[in-house]
């Protein structure tokens, strides 16, 4: 279960509590601007626009863990907005693996994927779908954000 009292520092410097997203379907994705999978930004934004009014949000977590993210939060925000039209919430740059792993990821990496594997994030654009019940589903980087199994999961759990 995710600790909903956890605070997230957003790209714009504001602080949001996970409590603000309570009761929603949340997709947490570690993103990277210089990754070959970065076209997934476009699909993530499409999901955000399609389902945001029904209780869904994407939370992007820019990560330098794989050395493919821009150097600072301002550059990341500018790139994501200008290149992909990103409007979904994004945190400040954070580690998703290792000793300095972000608090949110300390819980997320305990989740098993469809093959029963938990552990460190494998690569950029790994997706964790958190349901209103608190249950977490894990999808590896090459699973597209609009894959049938993800869309079905989102639609079956939207609160409205």
C-alpha positions as CSV (number, residue, x, y, z in Angstrom):
1,X,0.0,0.0,0.0
2,X,1.1,3.5,-0.8
3,X,1.6,6.0,2.0
4,X,-0.9,8.7,1.0
5,X,0.7,11.2,3.4
6,X,3.8,11.2,1.2
7,X,4.6,14.6,-0.2
8,X,5.8,15.1,-3.8
9,X,7.8,18.1,-4.9
10,X,6.6,19.1,-8.3
11,X,8.6,20.6,-11.2
12,X,7.2,24.0,-10.5
13,X,8.4,23.8,-6.9
14,X,5.0,23.3,-5.4
15,X,4.4,20.4,-3.0
16,X,1.5,18.0,-3.5
17,X,0.5,15.3,-1.1
18,X,-0.5,11.9,-2.5
19,X,-3.7,12.5,-0.5
20,X,-4.8,14.9,-3.2
21,X,-5.0,11.9,-5.6
22,X,-6.8,9.6,-3.1
23,X,-9.7,7.7,-4.7
24,X,-8.3,8.1,-8.2
25,X,-6.5,5.8,-10.5
26,X,-2.9,7.0,-10.7
27,X,-0.2,6.0,-13.2
28,X,3.3,6.7,-11.8
29,X,5.9,6.6,-14.6
30,X,9.6,7.3,-14.4
31,X,10.3,9.4,-17.4
32,X,13.4,10.5,-19.2
33,X,13.8,13.1,-22.0
34,X,16.7,11.5,-23.8
35,X,15.4,8.0,-23.9
36,X,14.4,6.1,-27.0
37,X,11.0,5.4,-25.2
38,X,10.3,9.1,-24.8
39,X,7.6,9.0,-27.5
40,X,5.5,7.4,-24.7
41,X,5.1,10.9,-23.4
42,X,2.6,11.5,-26.2
43,X,0.5,8.5,-25.2
44,X,0.7,9.3,-21.5
45,X,-0.7,12.8,-22.3
46,X,-3.5,11.3,-24.4
47,X,-4.5,9.0,-21.5
48,X,-4.4,12.1,-19.1
49,X,-6.7,14.1,-21.4
50,X,-9.1,11.2,-22.0
51,X,-9.6,10.1,-18.4
52,X,-8.6,13.1,-16.1
53,X,-12.3,14.2,-15.7
54,X,-13.2,10.6,-14.6
55,X,-10.7,10.4,-11.7
56,X,-7.4,9.4,-13.4
57,X,-4.0,11.1,-13.4
58,X,-0.5,10.4,-14.7
59,X,2.3,11.4,-12.4
60,X,5.6,11.7,-14.2
61,X,8.8,11.2,-12.2
62,X,11.8,12.5,-14.2
63,X,14.7,10.2,-13.3
64,X,18.4,10.4,-13.9
65,X,18.9,6.8,-12.7
66,X,19.7,5.7,-16.2
67,X,21.6,8.9,-17.2
68,X,19.1,9.9,-19.9
69,X,17.4,12.9,-18.3
70,X,18.2,16.5,-18.7
71,X,20.3,18.2,-16.0
72,X,17.7,20.3,-14.2
73,X,13.9,20.6,-13.5
74,X,13.5,23.8,-15.6
75,X,15.0,22.1,-18.7
76,X,12.9,19.0,-18.2
77,X,9.7,21.0,-17.8
78,X,10.4,23.1,-20.9
79,X,11.3,20.0,-23.0
80,X,8.2,18.1,-22.0
81,X,5.8,21.0,-22.6
82,X,7.4,22.1,-25.9
83,X,8.1,18.7,-27.4
84,X,5.2,16.6,-26.1
85,X,2.6,19.1,-24.8
86,X,2.7,17.5,-21.4
87,X,0.1,18.8,-18.9
88,X,0.1,15.9,-16.4
89,X,1.8,16.5,-13.0
90,X,5.5,15.9,-12.9
91,X,7.8,15.8,-9.9
92,X,11.3,17.1,-9.6
93,X,14.1,14.9,-10.8
94,X,14.5,11.9,-8.5
95,X,16.3,8.6,-8.3
96,X,14.1,5.5,-8.7
97,X,16.9,3.0,-7.8
98,X,19.8,2.8,-5.4
99,X,20.4,4.2,-1.9
100,X,18.9,7.6,-2.7
101,X,15.7,6.1,-4.2
102,X,12.7,8.4,-3.8
103,X,10.3,7.4,-1.0
104,X,7.5,6.6,-3.4
105,X,9.6,4.1,-5.3
106,X,10.7,2.3,-2.1
107,X,7.1,1.0,-2.0
108,X,6.5,0.7,-5.8
109,X,9.5,-1.6,-6.5
110,X,8.1,-4.2,-4.1
111,X,5.2,-4.7,-6.6
112,X,5.5,-7.7,-8.8
113,X,5.0,-7.5,-12.6
114,X,2.9,-10.0,-14.7
115,X,5.8,-12.5,-14.5
116,X,6.0,-12.3,-10.7
117,X,9.1,-10.2,-10.6
118,X,9.6,-7.3,-8.2
119,X,12.8,-5.3,-7.5
120,X,14.5,-2.4,-9.0
121,X,13.1,-0.4,-11.9
122,X,14.4,-1.9,-15.1
123,X,14.5,1.2,-17.3
124,X,12.8,4.5,-18.1
125,X,9.0,4.5,-18.6
126,X,8.2,1.7,-16.2
127,X,4.6,2.1,-15.2
128,X,2.9,1.6,-11.8
129,X,-0.9,1.9,-11.8
130,X,-2.3,2.5,-8.3
131,X,-6.0,1.8,-8.0
132,X,-8.4,3.6,-5.6
133,X,-8.2,0.5,-3.4
134,X,-4.5,1.0,-3.0
135,X,-3.6,-2.1,-5.1
136,X,-0.6,-1.5,-7.4
137,X,0.0,-3.1,-10.8
138,X,3.4,-3.0,-12.5
139,X,4.1,-2.7,-16.2
140,X,7.6,-2.8,-17.6
141,X,9.0,-0.1,-19.9
142,X,8.2,-1.6,-23.3
143,X,4.5,-2.1,-22.4
144,X,2.9,1.0,-24.0
145,X,0.8,3.2,-21.8
146,X,-2.3,2.5,-24.0
147,X,-1.7,-1.3,-24.1
148,X,-5.1,-3.1,-23.7
149,X,-4.2,-4.5,-20.3
150,X,-3.5,-1.0,-19.0
151,X,-6.5,0.7,-20.5
152,X,-8.8,-2.1,-19.3
153,X,-7.4,-1.8,-15.8
154,X,-7.9,2.0,-15.8
155,X,-11.4,1.9,-17.2
156,X,-12.5,-0.9,-14.8
157,X,-11.4,1.2,-11.8
158,X,-12.3,4.8,-12.6
159,X,-14.3,6.3,-9.8
160,X,-16.6,8.3,-12.0
